[in-house]
């Protein structure tokens, strides 16, 4: 088994105050992929002039793209694989232009061991200026019951591997 694999934390491994941060650039290709998958062709996401007529200064990043980044972090990093998001409440305070870089800070604010869920508070801001908040979210997550490594004894791990991502479109 590949020792570089990251496995999700169980409820007994998580505590109030645990944190995780990520900084990501939201590229136009991310927006196009979102639009292609969902069929959401709102022109404020691609056309500057239309977006300006709608009251924005520029074509904006769809808010669901930011929600997707938060979901990805919950699923892949904090708590990690095996986690299930059960509730998300998000307030967006600022629209982002294409190619904006955003920093998202995750913090566990509640651990409910008996009911087996945690509450994660997420704040987001423009990476270049922490005084420019972008979002504030509360996410309820059910962490994995046991570590994925405990479950791998039942799986064929001979072909398990990490596939690196690439930001280049071909």
C-alpha positions as CSV (number, residue, x, y, z in Angstrom):
1,X,0.0,0.0,0.0
2,X,1.2,3.5,-0.8
3,X,2.4,5.3,2.3
4,X,1.6,8.7,0.8
5,X,-2.2,8.1,1.0
6,X,-4.1,10.3,3.5
7,X,-6.9,8.8,5.4
8,X,-9.8,10.5,7.2
9,X,-9.9,11.2,10.9
10,X,-12.5,9.5,13.0
11,X,-14.7,11.3,15.5
12,X,-12.4,10.3,18.4
13,X,-9.4,11.8,16.7
14,X,-11.0,15.2,16.2
15,X,-11.2,18.0,18.8
16,X,-12.6,21.5,19.0
17,X,-9.9,23.9,17.8
18,X,-8.5,21.6,15.1
19,X,-7.8,23.7,12.0
20,X,-6.9,23.4,8.3
21,X,-6.3,26.1,5.7
22,X,-6.0,26.1,2.0
23,X,-5.3,28.7,-0.7
24,X,-6.6,28.2,-4.2
25,X,-6.8,30.1,-7.4
26,X,-10.2,29.8,-9.1
27,X,-9.4,29.6,-12.8
28,X,-11.7,30.2,-15.8
29,X,-11.4,26.5,-16.6
30,X,-12.9,25.7,-13.1
31,X,-15.9,27.9,-14.0
32,X,-16.3,26.4,-17.4
33,X,-16.2,22.9,-15.9
34,X,-18.9,23.8,-13.4
35,X,-21.0,25.3,-16.2
36,X,-20.6,22.2,-18.3
37,X,-21.4,19.8,-15.6
38,X,-24.5,21.6,-14.3
39,X,-25.7,23.3,-17.5
40,X,-25.8,26.6,-15.5
41,X,-25.1,29.1,-18.3
42,X,-25.8,32.3,-16.3
43,X,-24.0,35.1,-18.3
44,X,-22.8,36.8,-15.2
45,X,-20.3,34.0,-14.9
46,X,-18.6,34.6,-18.3
47,X,-19.6,38.0,-19.8
48,X,-18.1,41.1,-18.2
49,X,-20.5,43.5,-19.9
50,X,-23.6,41.5,-18.9
51,X,-22.2,41.1,-15.4
52,X,-21.6,44.9,-15.2
53,X,-25.1,45.6,-16.3
54,X,-26.3,43.3,-13.5
55,X,-24.4,45.4,-10.9
56,X,-21.1,43.6,-10.7
57,X,-17.7,45.1,-11.6
58,X,-16.7,41.9,-13.5
59,X,-17.7,38.4,-14.5
60,X,-18.0,36.5,-11.3
61,X,-17.1,33.1,-9.9
62,X,-20.3,31.0,-9.3
63,X,-20.7,30.7,-5.6
64,X,-21.2,26.9,-6.0
65,X,-17.6,26.7,-7.1
66,X,-16.5,28.0,-3.6
67,X,-18.9,25.5,-2.0
68,X,-17.3,22.8,-4.1
69,X,-13.8,23.7,-2.8
70,X,-15.2,23.5,0.8
71,X,-16.8,20.1,0.0
72,X,-13.5,18.8,-1.5
73,X,-11.5,19.8,1.6
74,X,-14.0,18.1,3.9
75,X,-14.0,14.9,1.7
76,X,-10.3,14.8,1.0
77,X,-8.4,16.6,3.9
78,X,-10.4,17.7,6.9
79,X,-11.6,15.3,8.3
80,X,-10.9,13.4,5.0
81,X,-11.9,10.4,3.1
82,X,-15.1,8.7,4.4
83,X,-16.5,11.9,5.7
84,X,-20.1,12.8,4.8
85,X,-21.3,16.4,4.7
86,X,-24.9,16.6,6.0
87,X,-25.6,20.3,6.3
88,X,-24.0,23.5,4.9
89,X,-25.0,27.1,5.6
90,X,-23.0,29.6,3.7
91,X,-23.1,33.4,3.6
92,X,-21.3,35.0,0.6
93,X,-20.1,38.6,1.4
94,X,-18.2,39.4,-1.8
95,X,-18.2,38.2,-5.4
96,X,-14.9,37.1,-6.9
97,X,-13.5,37.7,-10.4
98,X,-12.0,34.9,-12.5
99,X,-8.5,33.9,-11.5
100,X,-9.0,35.2,-7.9
101,X,-7.0,33.5,-5.2
102,X,-9.0,32.7,-2.1
103,X,-7.9,31.4,1.3
104,X,-10.3,29.2,3.3
105,X,-9.8,28.5,7.0
106,X,-11.5,25.5,8.5
107,X,-11.9,25.1,12.3
108,X,-13.8,22.4,14.2
109,X,-16.1,24.3,16.6
110,X,-18.1,21.4,18.0
111,X,-17.6,17.6,18.4
112,X,-20.8,15.7,19.2
113,X,-19.4,12.2,19.9
114,X,-22.7,10.6,20.9
115,X,-24.4,11.7,17.7
116,X,-21.1,11.2,15.7
117,X,-20.9,14.6,14.0
118,X,-18.6,17.6,14.0
119,X,-19.4,21.2,13.1
120,X,-16.8,23.0,11.0
121,X,-16.6,26.8,10.7
122,X,-15.2,28.0,7.5
123,X,-14.1,31.6,6.8
124,X,-12.8,32.7,3.4
125,X,-11.0,35.8,2.2
126,X,-9.1,37.1,-0.7
127,X,-5.6,35.6,-0.4
128,X,-3.9,39.0,-1.0
129,X,-6.0,40.8,1.6
130,X,-7.4,39.1,4.7
131,X,-9.6,42.1,5.4
132,X,-11.7,41.2,2.3
133,X,-14.0,38.5,3.5
134,X,-15.6,36.3,0.8
135,X,-17.6,33.8,2.8
136,X,-18.6,32.5,6.2
137,X,-19.9,28.9,6.5
138,X,-21.0,26.3,9.0
139,X,-20.8,22.7,7.9
140,X,-22.0,19.7,9.7
141,X,-20.0,16.6,9.0
142,X,-20.2,12.9,9.9
143,X,-16.5,11.7,10.0
144,X,-15.7,8.2,8.9
145,X,-16.6,5.4,11.3
146,X,-13.1,3.9,11.1
147,X,-10.0,4.9,9.3
148,X,-9.9,3.9,5.6
149,X,-6.7,2.0,6.4
150,X,-8.8,-0.3,8.6
151,X,-11.1,-1.0,5.6
152,X,-8.3,-1.6,3.1
153,X,-7.8,-5.1,4.3
154,X,-11.0,-6.0,2.5
155,X,-10.0,-4.3,-0.7
156,X,-7.6,-5.2,-3.5
157,X,-4.8,-2.7,-2.8
158,X,-2.3,-4.0,-5.3
159,X,-3.5,-1.4,-7.8
160,X,-4.2,1.4,-5.4
161,X,-2.3,4.5,-6.3
162,X,-2.4,8.3,-6.2
163,X,-3.0,9.9,-9.5
164,X,-1.5,13.4,-9.7
165,X,-3.6,16.3,-11.0
166,X,-2.6,18.7,-13.7
167,X,-3.8,22.3,-14.1
168,X,-3.1,22.3,-17.8
169,X,-5.8,21.8,-20.3
170,X,-4.8,19.6,-23.3
